[in-house]
Amino acid sequence: MRFTSLLLVAGVLAACGSESGDPHSAGGVPPIGGKDKRISQVRNPELDGHAELVATTQAVSGAIVIAVDSFDETQNGKGTGTIYVQDLGSTEPYSGISLFAPSFNPGNLSVSPGDVLDLRGRYTESTTIGPTVTFPPGSVLPQMSQPIATFRYETQVPQPVDIDVNDLSDFTKGGRWIGMLVRVKNILLQEDAINQDSGRISINLTPPDPDAQFACVAPFPKPGSLVNDLFDLQALGLKQGAVIKEIVGVVGFFCNLKLAPRSPADITR
């Protein structure tokens, strides 16, 4: 209806210009679409001009919240606050990202999964965290840094994308799914779900290479891990050797690729 109206207006203006003898614009009907990008257009390293987008301010429309980290696994207030979003209506690779230190419009907004946001912030690809942590060669942590997030409306959280768990051992393959909701199937747990001193849990989802190095900077391949970033994984009593039919979770990255279920409902035994 809006497009038809624009065509009618354009026709009327053209006719008026002809009759009066005044020159009229030859630009035609203005495009309906805006200039904002999708997350995949910002993140995908295979697209022309991708490198020029890094460390620049980008505007993204139609990002749906898939998870909000409110579970403080470290019990020190440092394990919460991350918001994960992905392109609304898309399951394409590179369609997800996390938000670092966002602000909101309206200012009192408390976002929840299913909220659709427009974002304007600095797109970053970090290769280090602080002075002591260096990520493996060829890997980056993509984020929207200090974005202004404008609420649009609320809808349903999208269904997960089915991926091969082995993709999480290879950054080139698994890195495409960072920030997105995915599902892996028929997982043999390699370890018990035991809290580390930090309060974090990290369970290998595939057997580690016997010759693998475990430093953060050590190169891929390295096993993807099941983590308690978003809920109390230890309460489920998961043990080494257990076979899990399905795990749904958000893909994250810090030294290796990790899968964070949102609740017990994301794990089907």
Buried (B, 14 or more C-beta within 10 A) or exposed (E): EEEEEBEEEBEEEBEEEEEEEEEEEEEEEEEEEEEBBBBBBBBBBEEEEBEEBBEEEBBBBBBBBBBBBEBEBEEEEEBBBBBBBBBBEBBBBBBBBBBBEBEBEEEEBEBEBBBBBBBBBBBBBBBEEEEEEBBBEEBBBBBBBBBBBBBBEEEEBBEBBEBEBBBBBBBEBBBBBBBBBBBBEEBBBBBBBEEEEEBBBBBBBBEBEEEBEEEBBEEBBBBBBBBBBBBBBBEBEBEEEBEBEBBBBBBBBBBBBBBBBBEEEBBEE
